[in-house]
């Protein structure tokens, strides 16, 4: 008797990854025959799923170990999607039917092509290339790298690079992916050169491509970050070409240093480390010399009296370079001196204190952190520096000093995390003092678009479970919607009437705004309201909603 076959992908794991709604929709896709399995391999399933468009879906793993990707928008926004569920269910069904590994459309195509002769395959590919411009360019460039001389090849690839990167006007968001794919193809053609006998010309070509890319970025809606990815890909090709050709290390160091210092996109950030094997000791020595020479020309910057410099952006870049070399040498004193030259912000003091801590120097870390708090006391403080100093002070037994720093920061720019730290150190007395300070602040501040001076006080009162005072604050001052909803949820048991009123107001906003996501959120709030009041009152409320929003059919469906 055959043992029972386990499904390829665990159903409960699928349900947990996708969520109940996406899982149910995926089941529908599988039942309706919208999945075409292209390849069924031991640890990978490739499929095409028919939806609003045809989507390419990949699943990796088996059992409870499931990952993958889908070309649909839902996967990009939310992750595991209904198409992935559908593919998993169809793969499970294929396994139950005893389908062999490698089965699917691609498996059939693979076997078909194996039976063809080489000449027949060549003709098939040429016929496809006549109709597919991208495939034609790829094949043409591949052939040229084998047969053309370097002059012809360089001229041809320059033309390809310039043509692919040229924008010819502004490229909108929906066009950016296609533009990036064309540029990627051009870069890949250069990448092929970087690995072979033409690696020498690849360096100049890829540097040309990077320069063109940086010029083009102003004319692209690059919300998805295509340009940054292309620039980093180009940098990797440049590195491969340098490794293949071993250029003069001193000259390379000078070019790389110049690029890193002028790099607005962090493509060559840390170039000395990235190119270390190509630069060798001679190139690294030149890189260090150039950085040290530029660093020595910069005056120290300390606190509010910092000296503004014509090249102020150079501080960070040069410090990063020199810190690499000092760390490479194991020279802690040099690293501290580098960080101490630019103490123009709380962040710089924090970084210096953290360096001292990592190097086992807590006393020096505390000294630097406190110095930053005092030197920059008139500027808006970075809470991370405050917490760094406070933690070190508490460990050193200086609790009163820690409390003083926390109160100074809270008075300047109060926050819930500052309050929590004060509460931990001072107990109930911190609560009373903080509430007084926040009420005084509320009297002076005006509500902003998404924030009200009352919000922090309400959060503090919620944390203390002082719900009567929290609701009184909401009634007296204009707290933000998000804060009122948060208060409603944590105080439903003690203040059901107030919670219902907040939920009802939000339901009105969502129903008027329209759209299925808004309707679903509204339905969830209505369900919460049902548990907070009598059945008759709730039923009357729902009837009223149905009548007033009767034209919004999807909303009415959710109301039942």
N, C-alpha and C positions, 0 to 999 in steps of 0.2 A: 504493500500500500504506500502510495507516495505521501511524503510529509506535506503538510499544508504550506503553501507558498506565502511568505510575508510580502506585503506591498513594498515596492521600491522606496517610496517616500511615506513616512509616518503621517497619518491623517491628522492626529491631534497637534502635531508640530506645525503642519501646514495651517491649520485653523488658528493657532496662536500667532504665527507670523503674519498672516493676512488680515486677521480680524473676522468677525462673524459675517459682516456684509460682503466683503470682498470674497470670502470663501464661498458664500452662497452664489454670488455672481459667477465665480469661476466654475462651480458645478454646472450652472446653466450653459456656459460656453462649451464645456466638455460634452454635455448631453446633446447639444445642437450641432455638433460636428464642425466647430469652428477652429479646431486645432489640427494642424498638419505636422506630424513628427518628421523632421528632416534627418535627424541622426540620433541613434540610441546607443551610447557607449557606456562602458562600465561605470564611469564616474561623471558623466556629462550627458545631458539631453538638450538637443537643439531643435526648436520648433518655430513655425510661423502660425500666428494666431490672427484670425480675421476679426477685427473690431471696427471702430470708426475708420481705421486704416489697417493695413497688414503690419503686424508688429513682430519683430524678431525677439524670441524669448529663449534664454539659456538657463538651465538648472544644473547645479553642481552638487555632488555628494549623494547621500542615500540615508535611509532611516531617519533619525532625528537630526542628522548633520546636513542641513539644506541651505544653499546659498544660490546666487545667480543674479540675473539682470534682465531687464525688458526695455525695449525701445519706446514704450508708451510714456506719455506725460505723467501718469500716476506714479510710475516707479521712480521717476526723477524727483517728484514732490514728496512721496510718502513711503517709498520702499516697496516691499513685497506686495505684488498686485494680483488682481483676479486672473490675468493672463498666465501668470506663473502657477497659480492654483490649477487652472485648466490643463496646463501642460503636465503638471505632476500627476493629476488624476488620469490623464490619457497614458502617461508612461506606466503608471500602476496597472492600467487595463492591459497594456501591451505585454507586460510581464506575466500577468495572469494567463494570457493567451499563448505564452511560450514563445514570444517573438525573440529572435536571436539578437545578441549584441551587434551593433553596427547596422541594425535594420533601419528603415526609413527612406525617405526620398533621396538623401545624399548617398546612402548605401547603395541604392539601386543605380544611381548615376555613376558612382565609383566603379561598380562592376561593369557597367556598360562601356565606360571609357577604357577600362583595361583591355577590353576585347577589340578596341580600335587599333589600327596601325598608327605610327608616328605621323605619316603624311596626312592621314585623315584628321588627326588631332590638330595639326598645324592649320589646316584649312578651316576647321571649326573656330579656332581662336581668331584667325584673321577676319573671318566673317563677323564675329562678335565685335572685334576692334573697329570695324568700319562703322558700326552703329553706336559705339560707346566711346565718346571722346576721351574720357578719363583713362580707360583701358588702353586706348591707342597711344596716348602720351606716355603712359607707363612702359609699354612695350617698346616704343620708339626710343625712349631714353635708355632703357636697358640694352637695346641693341647698339646704340651709339657708344655706350661706355666700352663696348668690346671692340668696335671697328673704327671709330673716329680718332683723329689725332687730337692732341690736347688743345690746340688753338680752336679747332672747330667745336670740340666738346664744350670748352669754356664759353664760347660765344653763344652756343645753343642753350646752355643751362642759364646763362645770364638772362636771356630772353624769356625762358620759362619762369624763372624766379620773379622777374619784373612783371610779367603778365599775370602771374597768379596773385601777387600781392597788391597790384594796382587796384584802387577802389573805384575810380571813375565816378566820384560823387559819394554821398553819405550812404553807408551800409546799415540798413535797419536791423533790428533784433532778429526778425524772422529770416533774414538773408545771411546772418553772420556765420551760422554753422556750415552752410554751403561754401562760403568764401574760405573759411578755415580749412575745410576738407581739401580744397584746391591747393592751398598753401602747403598743407601737410604732404600732399603728393610731390610738390616741388622740392620740399626739404628731404623727403625720402630718396629722391633721385640723387641728391648730393650725399646723403648718408651711404648710398651704395658705393659712391666714389671713395668715401672716407675709409673704407675697409680694403681697398684694392690698390692697384698700381698707380691710380690717378689721385691718391690721397693729397698730393701736394697742391693741386688746384682746388681741392675741396675747402681748404682753409679760407682762401680769398672769396670763394663763392658764398660760403655760409656767413662770413662777416658782412658781405654785401646784403644777403637776405635779412640779417638782423637789423642792419641800418634801415632798410626799406620797411621792415615791420614796425620799427619804432616811429617812423614818419607816418605810417598808415593808421596808427592807433587812434589818432584824433578824429578819424572819419568813420568810426565803427561804433555801433551800440554793442559793446562787449560785455553785457551783463553776465554772461556765462563764463567769462574768463578765458576765451579762446586764445587771445593774444599772448597772455602770460604763459600758457601751456606751450604755444608755438615757440616763443623765445627760449624757454628752458629746453625744449627739444633741440632747437638750433644750437644751443650751448653744448649739449651733449654730443652732437655731431662734430662740433668744433673740437671738443676734447678728444674724440676718437681719431679725428684727422691729425691732431697734434701728436698723439701717441704713435700713429703710423709713420709720421714723417720726421719726428724728433727735430723740431726747429731749434735755432740758436736760443739757448735758455735765457740769456740776458735780454735779448731783443723781445722774446716772448713775455718775460716778466714786465718789461716796460709797457707793452701793449695791454696786458691784462690789468696792470695797476691803473693805467689811464681809463680803461673801461670800468673798473670797479668804482673809481672815484666819480665817474660821470653817470653811473648807472642809477636811473630812477625806478627801475623795475626789479631790482635785487636779483637779476639774472646771474651776475658775476660776483654776488656777495660771497665772500669766503673763497675767492679764486685761488689764493695761495695754497689752501688746503686741498681744493678740488684738483688742481693741476700739479700737485706736489711731485708726483712721480715723473712728470714731463719736465718740470722746472729743474729738478735736481738741486744739489746744494748751491751751485753757482746762481741759478735762477732765483732760488729762495733768498739768497743773500742780497741779490739786487732788489728784489721786492721789498725786503726789510729796509734796505738803505733808502729807497725812495719814500717809504712810509715814514721812517724816522726823520728824514730831512724835512718833509712837509709838516710833521707833528711838532717839531722844534720851533717852527715859525708861528704856531698858534699860541696866543696868550692863555693863561689859566682863566677859567670861568667859575665863579663861586657865587651862588645865591643871587639875591636881588642886585648885587653890585657887579654882576657878571659883565665882562667886556664883550660887547657885540662885535662880531668879526665878519668881514666881507665873505668869508668862506665858512660860515657857522655850521653848515651841513657836513663839513669835513670832519668835525670832531667825532661823530659817531662812527663814520667809515674808517677813519684812521685808528681809532681806539680798538675797533674790532680786528683790524689787521694786526696791530702790534700785540694785542692780547693773545692772538693765535700763536705768535712767535714766542711770547713770554711763557705761555702755558706749555708750549713744545719744549722749552728749556727747563720747565719746572721752577721758574723764578717767581715766587709768590710776591716778593717785594716789588718787583717790576710791574706785576699785574695790578697791585694796589695803587702804585704810583700812576699808572695809566688811567685807572678809573677816577682817581682823585683830581685829575687835571680839569675835568669837566663836571662840576657839581652845581649845574645851573637849574636843576629841577628836583622835586622830591623823588622822581623816578631814578635819577642818577645816584642820589644818596642811598636809595633802597638797593640798587644794584651793587653798590660798593659794600654796603652792610652784608648783603647776602653772600658776596664773594668772601668776605672775612669769615662768615659763619662756615661756609663750605671748606675753608682752609683751616678750620679748627681754632679760630680766634674770636671767641664770643665777646670778650671785653672790648676789643677794637670794633667789632660789629655794633655793639651798643653805643660806643662813643660816636661812631659815624652816624648812626640812626638819630640819636638825640641832637647831634650837631645840625642835621638836616631840619629837624622840627623847630629848632630855635632860629637858625639862619633864615628859614623861609616861613616864619610864623605869620607874616602878613599876607602870604599868598594862599590860595586854595590848596589844602593839604591832600595828598594822596593817602587814602585810608590804609593802603598796604604798608606804607612807611610807618604810620601810627601803630598799626598792629605789630609790626616787626619790633619796634621800640618797646611797646607795652609787654610783649611776650618775654623779651630779654630782661626788662626791668623786674617783672614778677619773678623770674628765675633767680635774679640777683637779690631778691628780698626787698626791693624798693617799690613796694606796692603803692605807697602814697604818690610817688612820682608818676607811676603808671596811670593812676586815677586822674592826676592833674592833666596829663597829656590827653586822655580820653575826653575829659570835660572841655578842654580847650577846643578839640576837634569837633565835639558835638555842638558846642555853642556856635562855632563858625559855620558848619555844614552838617546838621544832624542827619543821622541815618539809623535804620533799624539795627544794623549790625553793631554800630557804635553803642547803641542802647543796650544790646544784649551783653556786650563786653562789660559795660558799667554795672549792669544788673548782677553779673556774675561776681564782680569784685565788691560791690557795695550793698547788694541786697535791696530791701524795701526802700531805703533812703534814696537810692538812685532813681527808683520809680517816681517818687514824689517830686524830686527836683527836676527830672526830665519833663514831667507833665507840665510843671509850671513854666519851664523854658519854652516848651512847644506852644503853649497857649499864648505866651507873650509874642512869640514869633508869628503866630497866626493873625494876630491883630495888625501886623505890619505888612504882611505879604498879600499879594493878589493871586487868585487862582490862575494857573496857566491852562493852555489848551488841553493837556492830558494829565495835569497834576494840580492838586489843591494843597494849600498849606495844612489842611486838616488831615490829609491822607496818612502822614506818618504818625500823628497822634492816635488816629483810629487803629492803625497797626499795633502800636504800643498797647493800647487798651485791649485789643483782641488777644495779644500775647499774654496779657495778665488776666484774661477772662473777665474783664470788667465791662460786660456787655451793655449794662444800663448806661454807663458813662459813654461808651462808644456810640450808641444810638442817639444819645443826647447831643454828642458832638456832630453827628451827621445831620441832625435836624437843625442845629444852630448854624453850621457852616456848610459850604458847598463842597462836599467830598466828591471825588471822582466816581464814575459809574463802577469801575473795576473794584474799587475799595468797598463800595456799598454791597456789591454782589458777594465779595469775599466775606464780609461781615454777616450777610444774610445766611450764607451756608454754614458758618461755624456757630451761629446762634439760633438756628431753627428751633431747637428744643425749648429755649427760654423766651424767644421773641418771635413766635410764628407769624403774628400779624404783620410785623415790620418786614419779615422775610418775604411774605406773600406780596406785599405792596411793591417791593423792589423787583421781584420776579415778574410781576404783572407789567410793570413799566418796561422791562427789557423785552418781554414778549411783544408788546406793542411796537417797539422799535424794529424788532426782527421781522415781524409780519409785514410791516410797511416797507421794509427794505427789499424783501422778496428774495427768491433764490432758494434752492433746496438745502444748502448748508445752513442758511438762516432759519428755515422752517424746522429743520431737525434740531437745532439748538433750542428753538422756542418750544418744541414738543417736549424736550427734556426738562425744561423749566416748568412747564405745565404739569408734568408728572410729579415733580417735587412738590408743587403746590397742592396736589391732591392729598398728600400725606399730612398737610398742615392745617386743613380745615374740613368742615363737614361735607358729606357727599352731595347734599342738596345744593349748597352754595357753589361747590365746584362744578356740578352739572349745569347750573344756571350760567356760570362763567363761560363754560365751553360752548353752550348754545349761543351765547352772545357773540363769542368770537366767530363762530361759523356764520352767523348772520352778517356781521360787519365785514368779514373777509370772504364772502361767498364766491367772489370771482377768482380767488386764488385756490384753484382746485387741488394742487399738490399739498398745500397747507391743510385744507379740509380733510384730505385723505389721512394725513397723520393724526388728525384730531379724532378720527374714528366715526 
